[in-house]
Amino acid sequence: MKIAKTITEARTWIAQLKEERRNLGADPKIGFVPTMGYLHEGHASLLRRSRQESGISVLSIFVNPIQFGANEDLDRYPRSEEADLQLAEREGVDLVFMPSVDEMYPEERKTTVTVTGVTERLCGASRPGHFDGVATVVSKLFNIVKPDQAFFGAKDAQQVAVLQKMVNDLNMDVKIVPCPIVREEDGLALSSRNVYLSEDERREALVLSRSLQTAEAKIQQEADATPAEIVSEVTATIEASPLAVIDYVELLTFPNLKPLDDDQTMKSLRLSEQSIILAVAVKFGSTRLIDNHIMKLKEVPLHV
């Protein structure tokens, strides 16, 4: 496994790896998993998918300062370089790109990538500028690595929608591959921020997956249920947790992230073959967690 700390090193190693693959008559396609490190099984699942579908697997580890707000957790964001490299090697990564902040932003930045239309709601509403930072750093990483495919976890569904829009609008020659959410046995979605939770907060955080399960049951069992009713029920489930402070509960189209009409029913949405996302963001103490469930309604059993 190669480790590159500079952009020049990354480009050199990638060119060499592609040449080696071509000389062997093997697939030189690059699969790429961008991360901020502190890797867990969710990241490992992305790396396995990259390895399965690509001849060369590249991982980046970079805590991107421009996607953090003034009062967010940049300084205390968890880091574990040695453990990250061990996981990467175990999952068959060919190259790990681990640049410094100075390497990625060596001088005052004058260019920002801004995606509109899918950034104004959900996390974009409560974290202004966040997705500008995400789109900017990912576009830089795509230009450095030049991947054929890039793999992202569906837990950050809005991020997937933003990056897909960016890639489409700018004609970037890379395929965005969303991958399923990986959860603990008790249902909590894996996140690097879970380490911040106290024992009580960790227990209460299970309300997120439980509320999504409640919503899916309502969608299956009540053909006349409206988006407003579903959001109300999820909100009530979360509010029953004494430690939960809701940022948002929203039911939107996916991937366009547009509001649904309150007078629509699950039955009418099914007839339109619309995909929807039920997304939640909730704080437990100082830790903000997100979760979601994306549904293609025509594939969800409906009991009437």
C-alpha positions as CSV (number, residue, x, y, z in Angstrom):
1,M,0.0,0.0,0.0
2,K,1.3,3.4,-1.0
3,I,1.0,6.5,1.1
4,A,1.1,10.0,-0.5
5,K,1.4,13.2,1.6
6,T,1.6,15.6,-1.4
7,I,-0.4,16.1,-4.5
8,T,2.6,15.4,-6.7
9,E,3.2,12.1,-4.9
10,A,-0.4,11.1,-5.3
11,R,-0.4,11.9,-9.0
12,T,2.9,10.1,-9.5
13,W,1.8,6.9,-7.7
14,I,-1.6,6.9,-9.5
15,A,0.1,7.1,-12.9
16,Q,2.5,4.3,-11.9
17,L,-0.4,2.1,-10.6
18,K,-2.4,2.6,-13.8
19,E,0.6,1.8,-16.0
20,E,1.3,-1.4,-14.0
21,R,-2.3,-2.5,-14.4
22,R,-2.2,-1.8,-18.1
23,N,1.0,-3.8,-18.5
24,L,-0.6,-6.7,-16.8
25,G,-3.6,-6.5,-19.1
26,A,-5.7,-5.7,-16.0
27,D,-8.4,-3.1,-15.2
28,P,-6.8,0.3,-14.6
29,K,-10.1,1.9,-13.4
30,I,-9.8,3.9,-10.2
31,G,-12.2,3.6,-7.4
32,F,-12.0,6.4,-4.8
33,V,-13.3,6.8,-1.3
34,P,-12.8,10.3,0.1
35,T,-13.0,10.5,4.0
36,M,-12.1,12.6,6.9
37,G,-10.5,9.6,8.7
38,Y,-11.3,8.0,12.0
39,L,-12.4,5.1,9.9
40,H,-15.1,2.6,11.0
41,E,-17.0,-0.3,9.4
42,G,-19.0,2.1,7.3
43,H,-15.9,3.3,5.6
44,A,-14.6,-0.3,5.3
45,S,-17.8,-1.2,3.4
46,L,-17.1,1.6,0.9
47,L,-13.5,0.4,0.5
48,R,-14.7,-3.1,-0.1
49,R,-17.1,-1.9,-2.8
50,S,-14.3,0.1,-4.4
51,R,-12.1,-2.9,-4.4
52,Q,-14.8,-5.1,-5.9
53,E,-15.6,-2.7,-8.7
54,S,-12.3,-1.1,-9.5
55,G,-8.8,-2.2,-10.5
56,I,-7.2,0.4,-8.3
57,S,-8.5,1.5,-4.9
58,V,-7.7,5.0,-3.6
59,L,-8.6,6.4,-0.2
60,S,-8.1,10.0,0.9
61,I,-8.0,11.1,4.6
62,F,-8.3,14.8,5.1
63,V,-10.2,16.8,7.7
64,N,-11.4,19.6,5.5
65,P,-11.5,22.9,7.5
66,I,-13.6,24.8,5.0
67,Q,-16.7,22.6,5.6
68,F,-16.8,23.3,9.3
69,G,-18.6,26.3,10.7
70,A,-17.2,28.7,13.3
71,N,-18.8,26.9,16.2
72,E,-18.4,23.4,15.0
73,D,-16.1,20.6,16.0
74,L,-13.0,21.0,13.7
75,D,-10.5,21.1,16.5
76,R,-11.8,18.1,18.3
77,Y,-12.8,16.0,15.3
78,P,-11.5,12.5,16.1
79,R,-8.3,11.4,14.4
80,S,-6.6,8.0,14.3
81,E,-3.9,7.8,11.6
82,E,-2.3,4.5,12.7
83,A,-5.7,2.7,13.0
84,D,-6.9,4.2,9.7
85,L,-3.9,2.9,7.8
86,Q,-4.3,-0.5,9.3
87,L,-7.9,-0.7,8.2
88,A,-7.0,0.6,4.7
89,E,-4.3,-2.1,4.3
90,R,-6.7,-4.7,5.5
91,E,-9.2,-3.7,2.9
92,G,-6.8,-3.8,0.1
93,V,-6.3,-0.1,-0.6
94,D,-3.6,0.6,-3.2
95,L,-3.0,4.3,-2.3
96,V,-3.8,6.4,0.7
97,F,-3.7,10.2,0.1
98,M,-3.1,12.0,3.4
99,P,-2.5,15.7,2.6
100,S,-2.0,18.5,5.1
101,V,-4.2,21.6,5.2
102,D,-1.2,23.6,3.7
103,E,-0.9,21.1,0.9
104,M,-4.6,21.4,0.0
105,Y,-4.8,25.1,0.6
106,P,-1.3,26.5,0.1
107,E,-2.4,30.1,-0.4
108,E,-5.5,32.2,0.1
109,R,-8.3,30.5,-1.7
110,K,-10.1,32.5,-4.4
111,T,-12.3,29.8,-5.8
112,T,-15.4,28.1,-4.2
113,V,-17.7,25.5,-5.8
114,T,-21.3,26.3,-4.9
115,V,-24.2,24.0,-5.7
116,T,-27.7,25.4,-5.4
117,G,-31.1,23.9,-5.4
118,V,-30.2,20.9,-3.2
119,T,-28.3,22.7,-0.4
120,E,-30.9,25.1,1.0
121,R,-32.7,22.5,3.2
122,L,-31.6,19.9,5.8
123,C,-28.0,20.3,6.8
124,G,-27.5,23.1,4.4
125,A,-30.0,25.2,6.3
126,S,-28.4,24.7,9.7
127,R,-24.8,24.6,8.5
128,P,-24.4,27.6,6.1
129,G,-21.4,27.2,3.9
130,H,-20.9,23.5,4.7
131,F,-21.7,22.2,1.3
132,D,-19.6,24.9,-0.4
133,G,-16.7,23.4,1.6
134,V,-17.7,19.8,0.6
135,A,-18.1,20.6,-3.1
136,T,-14.9,22.6,-3.2
137,V,-12.7,20.0,-1.5
138,V,-14.3,17.0,-3.4
139,S,-13.8,18.8,-6.8
140,K,-10.1,19.3,-5.8
141,L,-9.8,15.7,-4.8
142,F,-11.4,14.5,-8.1
143,N,-8.9,16.7,-10.1
144,I,-6.0,15.2,-8.2
145,V,-7.1,11.5,-8.1
146,K,-9.1,11.5,-11.4
147,P,-11.2,8.5,-10.3
148,D,-13.6,6.6,-12.5
149,Q,-15.9,6.0,-9.6
150,A,-16.3,7.6,-6.2
151,F,-18.1,5.8,-3.3
152,F,-20.1,7.7,-0.6
153,G,-22.2,6.4,2.2
154,A,-26.0,7.1,2.0
155,K,-26.1,8.3,5.6
156,D,-24.9,11.6,4.2
157,A,-27.6,11.5,1.6
158,Q,-27.7,15.3,1.0
159,Q,-24.0,15.2,0.3
160,V,-24.6,12.5,-2.3
161,A,-27.3,14.6,-3.9
162,V,-25.0,17.7,-3.9
163,L,-22.0,15.9,-5.4
164,Q,-24.2,14.2,-8.0
165,K,-25.5,17.5,-9.1
166,M,-22.0,19.0,-9.2
167,V,-20.7,16.1,-11.3
168,N,-23.6,16.4,-13.7
169,D,-23.5,20.2,-14.0
170,L,-19.7,20.4,-14.5
171,N,-19.5,17.3,-16.8
172,M,-17.0,15.6,-14.5
173,D,-15.9,12.2,-15.8
174,V,-16.6,10.3,-12.6
175,K,-19.5,8.2,-11.4
176,I,-20.9,8.9,-7.9
177,V,-21.8,5.5,-6.3
178,P,-24.1,5.8,-3.2
179,C,-23.7,2.8,-0.8
180,P,-26.1,1.6,1.9
181,I,-26.0,2.9,5.5
182,V,-24.1,0.6,7.8
183,R,-25.5,0.3,11.3
184,E,-24.6,-1.1,14.7
185,E,-26.6,-4.2,15.7
186,D,-29.0,-2.1,17.7
187,G,-29.7,0.2,14.7
188,L,-27.5,3.2,15.3
189,A,-26.0,4.4,12.1
190,L,-22.2,4.3,12.2
191,S,-20.6,7.7,12.5
192,S,-17.2,9.0,13.5
193,R,-19.0,11.4,15.9
194,N,-20.6,8.5,17.8
195,V,-17.5,8.5,19.9
196,Y,-18.6,11.8,21.5
197,L,-21.8,10.2,23.0
198,S,-22.0,9.5,26.7
199,E,-23.5,6.2,27.7
200,D,-26.9,7.8,28.2
201,E,-26.7,9.7,25.0
202,R,-25.7,6.6,23.1
203,R,-28.7,4.8,24.4
204,E,-31.1,7.6,23.6
205,A,-29.7,8.0,20.1
206,L,-31.4,4.8,19.1
207,V,-34.6,6.9,18.8
208,L,-33.3,7.9,15.3
209,S,-33.5,4.5,13.7
210,R,-36.6,3.7,15.7
211,S,-38.4,6.7,14.4
212,L,-37.5,5.9,10.8
213,Q,-38.8,2.3,11.3
214,T,-42.0,3.8,12.7
215,A,-42.4,6.0,9.6
216,E,-41.8,3.1,7.2
217,A,-44.5,1.1,9.1
218,K,-46.9,4.0,8.7
219,I,-46.1,4.3,5.0
220,Q,-46.7,0.5,4.5
221,Q,-49.9,0.4,6.6
222,E,-51.7,3.7,5.8
223,A,-52.2,4.4,2.1
224,D,-53.9,7.7,2.9
225,A,-51.1,8.9,5.2
226,T,-49.8,12.4,4.2
227,P,-46.2,13.7,4.5
228,A,-47.3,16.0,7.3
229,E,-48.7,13.1,9.3
230,I,-45.5,11.1,8.9
231,V,-43.3,14.0,9.9
232,S,-45.5,14.7,12.9
233,E,-45.3,11.1,14.1
234,V,-41.5,10.9,13.7
235,T,-41.1,14.2,15.5
236,A,-43.3,12.9,18.4
237,T,-41.2,9.7,18.6
238,I,-37.9,11.7,18.8
239,E,-39.3,14.3,21.2
240,A,-40.2,11.5,23.6
241,S,-36.5,11.1,24.3
242,P,-35.5,13.5,27.1
243,L,-32.0,14.0,25.7
244,A,-32.9,14.7,22.1
245,V,-33.0,18.2,20.6
246,I,-34.3,18.2,17.0
247,D,-32.6,20.2,14.3
248,Y,-34.9,18.9,11.6
249,V,-37.3,16.2,10.5
250,E,-38.2,16.5,6.8
251,L,-39.8,14.3,4.1
252,L,-38.6,15.3,0.7
253,T,-38.2,14.1,-2.9
254,F,-34.9,12.4,-3.6
255,P,-32.4,13.3,-5.0
256,N,-34.0,16.7,-5.8
257,L,-34.8,17.4,-2.1
258,K,-38.0,19.3,-2.9
259,P,-40.9,19.5,-0.3
260,L,-43.9,17.2,-0.8
261,D,-47.4,18.6,-0.9
262,D,-49.1,18.2,2.4
263,D,-52.2,16.9,0.7
264,Q,-50.4,14.1,-1.1
265,T,-50.8,10.6,0.1
266,M,-48.5,7.7,0.1
267,K,-50.7,6.0,-2.5
268,S,-50.6,9.0,-4.8
269,L,-46.8,9.3,-4.4
270,R,-46.5,5.6,-5.3
271,L,-48.4,6.2,-8.5
272,S,-45.9,8.9,-9.4
273,E,-43.1,6.4,-8.8
274,Q,-41.4,9.1,-6.7
275,S,-38.4,8.4,-4.5
276,I,-38.5,10.1,-1.2
277,I,-36.2,10.7,1.7
278,L,-37.1,11.0,5.4
279,A,-34.2,12.7,7.0
280,V,-33.5,13.7,10.6
281,A,-30.8,15.6,12.4
282,V,-30.8,15.6,16.2
283,K,-28.4,16.7,18.9
284,F,-27.6,14.6,22.0
285,G,-25.7,16.9,24.3
286,S,-23.1,18.6,22.0
287,T,-23.2,15.8,19.4
288,R,-25.3,16.2,16.3
289,L,-26.3,13.0,14.5
290,I,-28.0,12.5,11.2
291,D,-29.9,9.6,9.8
292,N,-32.3,8.9,6.9
293,H,-34.3,6.4,5.0
294,I,-34.6,6.7,1.2
295,M,-37.6,4.9,-0.2
296,K,-38.6,4.0,-3.8
297,L,-42.3,3.9,-2.9
298,K,-43.1,1.5,-5.7
299,E,-40.8,-1.0,-4.1
300,V,-42.2,-0.6,-0.5
301,P,-45.1,-3.1,0.3
302,L,-48.3,-1.2,0.9
303,H,-50.9,-2.8,3.1
304,V,-54.4,-1.4,2.4
